Amino acid sequence: MELKASKTRLAHTLENYENQKAGFDFLGFNIRQYKVGKYTSGRDTKGRLLGFKTLVTPSKESQERHYRRICEEIEKLKGQSQAVLISKLNPIIRGWCNYFSTGVSKRIFTKLSYLTSWKLWKWGVKRHQNKGRKWISSKYFRTIGGDNWTFATSREGSNPMVLMKHSQTAIVRHVKVKGDKSPYDGDLIYWSSRRGTHPEMPKPTASLLKKQKGKCAHCGLFFRDGDLIEVDHIIPKSRGGKNEYKNNQLLHRHCHDEKSRTDGSYSKGVSIIPENYRWENDMLVTC
């Protein structure tokens, strides 16, 4: 295998090296270390302070390329409607943000949100050169969730379209697998909570475990292997609640009993222990 000379170099991640800035770019990310104090410093395998921490951020080249693509799309669609523009930009923004959502990207997402909003404001000004700023802002921007500069179609429409903002993307850190865990250890609760799926766990139950981050929705404690867990309706069926995913939650059996007494309903829950139950018609029943 040959290494391309223009893409190969020796780099130092903490100090400048041979008149080159510290850090390096890889697959769109910039990897670099920064000197910090003892309260934010990383530690080695023996717990000793390193004096620096490693940050993985979107590289400047990736940021510029992404923003350039947004600008090109806005320029290309300058004669199209606002709805068409939103439908074209949303997949671009969502895909880029999802790719970089595992890094230290919050500040960069906020900056790109501002730049995109500014570009869209200029797009509106060019379309209506004889209109005032107040008229343009009221036509193309809405107040949603406390944000006065949300690029969205009119509320009068049956299904208004809203442009996704970079800053709305949640940063999700990769969680390491516990040292003593294995996919073959039979701990269905741990692996379902982590991945939202497991071949031996019903899909609806595994999805709820991941959604609740492995915790009981009533007491807030983590489920443990061997606990009796039951599917509960958040709004009881006796009070108009529907038997659907968004109205379901997982509770300990004793928490389920307590909730049923509190909300005035009673529904006999079913444990999700696979050895004793099976999934039948969207319900867990005893074998």
SULWOHU-V880309 format. One record per backbone hydrogen bond with DSSP energy under -1.0 kcal/mol. NH is the residue of the N-H (numbers start at 1). CO is the residue of the C=O. E is the energy in kcal/mol with one decimal. If there is no record, write none. Layout:
nh:NH co:CO e:E
nh:NH co:CO e:E
//
This chain:
nh:7 co:4 e:-1.3
nh:8 co:5 e:-1.3
nh:17 co:20 e:-2.1
nh:20 co:17 e:-1.0
nh:23 co:12 e:-2.6
nh:24 co:31 e:-1.8
nh:26 co:29 e:-2.9
nh:29 co:26 e:-2.0
nh:30 co:57 e:-3.9
nh:31 co:24 e:-3.0
nh:32 co:55 e:-2.0
nh:33 co:13 e:-3.6
nh:34 co:53 e:-2.5
nh:36 co:51 e:-1.7
nh:42 co:52 e:-2.4
nh:44 co:48 e:-2.1
nh:47 co:44 e:-2.1
nh:50 co:42 e:-2.5
nh:53 co:34 e:-2.0
nh:55 co:32 e:-3.0
nh:57 co:30 e:-2.2
nh:59 co:28 e:-2.8
nh:63 co:59 e:-2.2
nh:64 co:60 e:-2.8
nh:65 co:61 e:-2.5
nh:66 co:62 e:-2.4
nh:67 co:63 e:-2.6
nh:68 co:64 e:-2.3
nh:69 co:65 e:-1.7
nh:70 co:66 e:-1.9
nh:71 co:67 e:-2.4
nh:72 co:68 e:-2.3
nh:73 co:69 e:-2.2
nh:74 co:70 e:-2.4
nh:75 co:71 e:-2.5
nh:76 co:72 e:-2.4
nh:77 co:73 e:-1.7
nh:78 co:75 e:-1.2
nh:80 co:77 e:-1.5
nh:85 co:81 e:-1.9
nh:86 co:82 e:-2.4
nh:87 co:83 e:-2.2
nh:88 co:84 e:-1.4
nh:89 co:85 e:-2.1
nh:90 co:86 e:-2.5
nh:93 co:89 e:-2.6
nh:94 co:90 e:-3.0
nh:95 co:91 e:-2.2
nh:96 co:92 e:-1.9
nh:97 co:93 e:-2.5
nh:98 co:94 e:-2.5
nh:99 co:95 e:-1.6
nh:100 co:96 e:-1.6
nh:103 co:100 e:-1.4
nh:104 co:56 e:-3.0
nh:105 co:103 e:-1.5
nh:109 co:105 e:-2.9
nh:110 co:106 e:-2.2
nh:111 co:107 e:-1.9
nh:112 co:108 e:-2.5
nh:113 co:109 e:-2.1
nh:114 co:110 e:-1.9
nh:115 co:111 e:-2.3
nh:116 co:112 e:-2.5
nh:117 co:113 e:-2.3
nh:118 co:114 e:-2.3
nh:119 co:115 e:-2.1
nh:120 co:116 e:-2.4
nh:121 co:117 e:-2.0
nh:122 co:118 e:-2.0
nh:123 co:119 e:-1.8
nh:124 co:120 e:-2.0
nh:125 co:121 e:-2.1
nh:126 co:122 e:-2.2
nh:127 co:123 e:-1.4
nh:128 co:124 e:-1.4
nh:131 co:128 e:-1.5
nh:136 co:132 e:-1.9
nh:137 co:133 e:-2.5
nh:138 co:134 e:-2.0
nh:139 co:135 e:-1.4
nh:140 co:136 e:-2.1
nh:141 co:137 e:-2.1
nh:142 co:150 e:-2.9
nh:144 co:147 e:-2.0
nh:147 co:144 e:-1.6
nh:150 co:142 e:-2.1
nh:152 co:140 e:-1.6
nh:153 co:161 e:-2.4
nh:157 co:154 e:-1.2
nh:163 co:151 e:-2.9
nh:168 co:165 e:-1.4
nh:169 co:166 e:-1.8
nh:172 co:101 e:-1.8
nh:181 co:178 e:-2.0
nh:185 co:182 e:-2.1
nh:188 co:186 e:-1.7
nh:191 co:187 e:-1.8
nh:192 co:188 e:-2.3
nh:193 co:189 e:-2.3
nh:194 co:190 e:-1.7
nh:195 co:191 e:-2.4
nh:196 co:192 e:-2.4
nh:201 co:198 e:-1.8
nh:206 co:202 e:-2.5
nh:207 co:203 e:-2.5
nh:208 co:204 e:-1.9
nh:209 co:205 e:-2.2
nh:210 co:206 e:-1.9
nh:211 co:207 e:-2.4
nh:212 co:208 e:-2.5
nh:213 co:210 e:-1.1
nh:214 co:209 e:-2.9
nh:215 co:212 e:-1.4
nh:216 co:221 e:-2.8
nh:217 co:250 e:-1.9
nh:220 co:216 e:-1.6
nh:223 co:214 e:-2.9
nh:227 co:224 e:-2.6
nh:230 co:251 e:-3.1
nh:232 co:249 e:-3.4
nh:234 co:247 e:-3.1
nh:239 co:236 e:-1.7
nh:240 co:237 e:-1.6
nh:241 co:236 e:-2.3
nh:244 co:242 e:-1.7
nh:247 co:244 e:-1.4
nh:248 co:245 e:-1.9
nh:249 co:232 e:-2.0
nh:251 co:230 e:-2.6
nh:253 co:228 e:-2.0
nh:256 co:252 e:-2.6
nh:257 co:253 e:-2.1
nh:258 co:254 e:-2.0
nh:259 co:255 e:-2.7
nh:260 co:256 e:-2.4
nh:261 co:257 e:-1.8
nh:262 co:258 e:-1.7
nh:263 co:259 e:-2.9
nh:276 co:273 e:-1.3
nh:277 co:273 e:-1.2
nh:278 co:285 e:-2.9
nh:280 co:283 e:-3.7
nh:283 co:280 e:-1.1
nh:285 co:278 e:-2.9
nh:287 co:276 e:-2.3
//
